[in-house]
Amino acid sequence: MPISRLSDLADSACAPRLVIKVGSALLVGPQGARRAWLSGLVAEIAEARARGQQVIVVSSGAIALGAATLGLEKGGRGSLADAQAAAAVGQIALSGLWAELLGSHGLTAAQILLTLEDLEDRRRYLNVTATLGRLLDAGAVPVINENDSVATQEIRFGDNDRLAARVAQAAQASAVVLLSDIDGLYDRHPKLPGAQMIPVVDGVTAEIHAMASVESNSGMGSGGMVSKLQAAEIAGLAGICLVIGNGQHDRPLARILQEGIGTLFCPPTGGSRHAGARKAWLGGRLRLKGVLLVDAGAAAALLRGSSLLAKGMTGVEGVFARGDPVAITDPDGRVIAHGLSEYDAAECAALSGLHSSEQADVLGYSPRSSVVHRDQMVLKVRSL
Ligand code: GLU
C-alpha cells in the first residue's frame, strides 16, 4: 500500500519497517543525556512495535555526550581528533541508554556502528542488509550510528541524515523519519516572515533544493536542511518515503503521525522501486571514483534512457578501474547520473569523442557497446 500522508506511517500495512533518526540536539542537553525525553520516544517506539511495525533507530549523540565527559570544547567538533575521541567515549553511554530504555519495554537493542565505506562497498552493504534483516526478524531494535572514531575526514557521512537514508535502503524500509529541531521544510528560511511549511514534496527538485537553508538550528548536530534533502533523494531512489519532523515535543511521533505536522517526501514517480535495489544503492553512493564529462547531446540522450557512448564524452577525471562507480556530468558540471564504467580511466580518456568505428584501433580489441550501459546507470536529475 503506497504512503501518501503522514498518518500512513502509523499503519503497519503501509509502513511495516521504519527507520527513525534522532538528532544530537534532541538527545543531549546542557545537563547531559535527555533521559526523560528519550523515555517518551522509546515508549512510542514500543507502541509502533506493538502495532506490528519493525523499527530501526539511527541515533546521533555520541560526540556530544563524549565531549561533555571529556570536557572538550565546541561540543567535540573542534577537530576530527576531538570528534573521534568524544565519539569513542560517548558511544558507550549512548548505547547503554538505548539498551536500558528499550529493555524497560521488553525490547532488545542491537548496536551497529557503520562507516561510509561499509555501505559504499556492495558486498559489505549486502552484509549490512542481511544483519539488519536477521536482527529485525529476531525481534531486536537495531540502534545505528556512524563509527565516528575510525571514519576519516574525507570518507565519512558526518551527518546521520544521509546515513539513515542509506540504512533505509539497505534495510528496504518503508520510510525514514528524521526527528529534528524544526517542524519540516519551509518555502524560505523559517525565521523570515510569511514562511510556510510544505506538507508533501513529490520528488526533490531544484526548486525544493533552493528552499533549504544551510544553517543548522542547534549547532550541536551536523545535519541541516541540505543533508536532509540529500537524504530524501537517497531514500527516494529506493522508493522510500522520508519525513522531516520536530522531535522537540513529548511524544514526537504522535505529533508527526497523528497530528500530521511534518514534511513528507514521497519518492519521485518512475525513480522508485522500479529502479531496482542495485541501482538505488548505486545512485545513493556518496563517493565515486571518477567523473565522465559529456556533451549536451549525450546528456539529453542519457535522460531519454540511452547508454553513454564514447562519442558523447568530452573528458575524464580521476583514476578508476573497469567496473568502478563514476559520476557523469553535463557541460555545466552538473552530475546527471551515476554509473559503472565499462573501461578504466585511461581507456575512457583515449576513447573520448570517438565513433565506435574508431575505437578498436585505440583499444587493440573490439570495443564494448557503451562506456556506461543504461542497466548500470541511475539518473540523478529528471530534466536538463
Ligand atoms: N555520529 C554523530 C554522533 O553520534 C552525529 C552526526 C550528526 O550530527 O548527524 O554524535
Residues whose N, C-alpha, C, O or C-beta is under 5 A from the ligand:
A	BS01	LIG	S24 S59 S60 G61 A62 I63 A64 N145 E146 D148 G158 D159 N160 D161 G221 S222 G223
